[in-house]
Amino acid sequence: MFVEVKITNVGVLDESGTEGFIEFTAEDGRKVVMGSFSGEVSYHIIRFMQGDRKSLPTVYNLIEELANYQGLELEKVEIYARGNVFRANIYFIGRNGKSLVLENYRASDAVALATFYNMPIYMDESLLSQ
């Protein structure tokens, strides 16, 4: 089962800014921290949370252009664990009501997209701790 989470902290774990982290919190206060991904993605998420929509990285711009071309809008992101790695399914909905699910993508990139578009992020409930 997936529950909606909010980003409550995001940053980097090292002085050089190479390893990022995100803390997620569910409505009931349970938390999970996701790490071991590019610090650059953390910086993008921070900018998106601050309202910056102008400096879109190329890979996210590519996704935006393809989605617009196909008449798709991001609907939500679901994060789960595959072994020790966080992965995500990215859900799009079309203008015609049809949906598209991109499965097993890097959770950090999926979170960045959800943050850019201000869409909900859901976490596998089993990953949350008190």
C-alpha positions as CSV (number, residue, x, y, z in Angstrom):
1,M,0.0,0.0,0.0
2,F,1.2,3.5,-0.8
3,V,0.8,6.6,1.3
4,E,1.3,10.2,0.3
5,V,4.4,11.8,1.6
6,K,5.8,15.3,1.6
7,I,9.5,16.4,1.3
8,T,10.5,17.7,4.7
9,N,14.2,18.1,4.1
10,V,16.5,17.9,1.1
11,G,20.2,18.5,0.7
12,V,23.6,16.9,0.4
13,L,25.5,14.6,2.8
14,D,29.1,15.6,1.9
15,E,31.0,18.9,1.6
16,S,31.6,18.4,-2.1
17,G,27.9,18.1,-2.8
18,T,28.1,14.8,-4.6
19,E,25.7,12.7,-2.5
20,G,22.1,13.9,-2.1
21,F,19.4,13.0,0.4
22,I,15.7,13.6,0.8
23,E,13.6,13.1,3.9
24,F,10.0,12.3,3.3
25,T,7.2,12.5,6.0
26,A,3.8,11.0,5.9
27,E,0.7,12.8,7.3
28,D,0.9,10.6,10.4
29,G,4.5,11.6,11.1
30,R,6.3,8.5,9.9
31,K,9.5,9.2,8.0
32,V,12.0,7.8,5.6
33,V,15.3,9.2,4.3
34,M,16.4,8.4,0.7
35,G,20.1,8.8,0.0
36,S,22.8,7.6,-2.3
37,F,22.0,9.6,-5.4
38,S,23.5,12.6,-7.1
39,G,23.8,15.8,-5.1
40,E,23.0,17.6,-8.4
41,V,19.4,16.2,-8.3
42,S,19.1,17.5,-4.7
43,Y,20.0,21.0,-5.9
44,H,17.4,20.7,-8.7
45,I,14.7,19.7,-6.2
46,I,15.6,22.6,-3.9
47,R,15.3,25.0,-6.8
48,F,12.0,23.5,-7.9
49,M,10.6,23.8,-4.3
50,Q,11.7,27.5,-4.3
51,G,9.6,28.0,-7.4
52,D,12.4,28.0,-10.1
53,R,10.8,26.8,-13.3
54,K,13.3,28.4,-15.7
55,S,16.5,26.3,-15.2
56,L,15.1,22.9,-16.2
57,P,17.9,20.3,-16.7
58,T,18.0,18.8,-20.2
59,V,16.8,15.4,-19.3
60,Y,13.7,16.8,-17.5
61,N,13.1,19.1,-20.4
62,L,13.2,16.1,-22.8
63,I,10.5,14.4,-20.7
64,E,8.4,17.6,-20.6
65,E,8.6,18.0,-24.4
66,L,7.7,14.4,-25.0
67,A,4.8,14.5,-22.6
68,N,3.4,17.7,-24.1
69,Y,3.8,16.3,-27.6
70,Q,1.8,13.2,-26.6
71,G,-0.8,15.1,-24.6
72,L,0.3,13.7,-21.3
73,E,0.5,15.2,-17.8
74,L,2.3,13.9,-14.8
75,E,-0.3,12.5,-12.3
76,K,1.8,11.1,-9.5
77,V,5.0,9.2,-8.5
78,E,5.1,6.0,-6.4
79,I,8.4,5.1,-4.7
80,Y,9.2,1.6,-3.6
81,A,12.4,-0.5,-2.7
82,R,14.0,-3.0,-5.0
83,G,16.6,-4.6,-2.9
84,N,18.5,-1.8,-1.2
85,V,17.6,0.7,-4.0
86,F,14.7,3.1,-4.1
87,R,12.9,3.0,-7.5
88,A,9.8,4.7,-8.8
89,N,6.8,4.3,-11.1
90,I,5.9,7.5,-12.8
91,Y,2.2,7.9,-13.7
92,F,1.0,10.1,-16.6
93,I,-2.6,10.7,-17.7
94,G,-3.5,11.7,-21.2
95,R,-6.1,14.3,-22.4
96,N,-8.1,11.4,-23.7
97,G,-8.2,9.8,-20.2
98,K,-5.7,7.0,-21.0
99,S,-2.8,6.5,-18.7
100,L,0.9,5.7,-19.1
101,V,3.1,4.2,-16.4
102,L,6.8,4.3,-16.6
103,E,8.1,1.6,-14.3
104,N,11.3,1.1,-12.3
105,Y,12.9,4.5,-12.8
106,R,15.4,6.2,-10.4
107,A,13.4,7.5,-7.5
108,S,15.5,10.7,-7.3
109,D,14.6,11.7,-10.8
110,A,10.9,10.8,-10.3
111,V,10.9,13.0,-7.2
112,A,12.5,15.9,-9.1
113,L,9.8,15.6,-11.8
114,A,7.0,15.5,-9.2
115,T,8.5,18.5,-7.4
116,F,8.8,20.4,-10.7
117,Y,5.2,19.8,-11.5
118,N,3.9,20.0,-7.9
119,M,2.4,16.5,-8.1
120,P,1.9,14.1,-5.3
121,I,4.6,11.6,-4.2
122,Y,3.6,8.3,-2.7
123,M,5.8,6.0,-0.7
124,D,5.5,2.2,-0.1
125,E,4.1,2.2,3.4
126,S,6.5,-0.5,4.5
127,L,9.5,1.9,4.0
128,L,8.2,4.4,6.6
129,S,9.3,4.3,10.2
130,Q,8.0,5.8,13.4
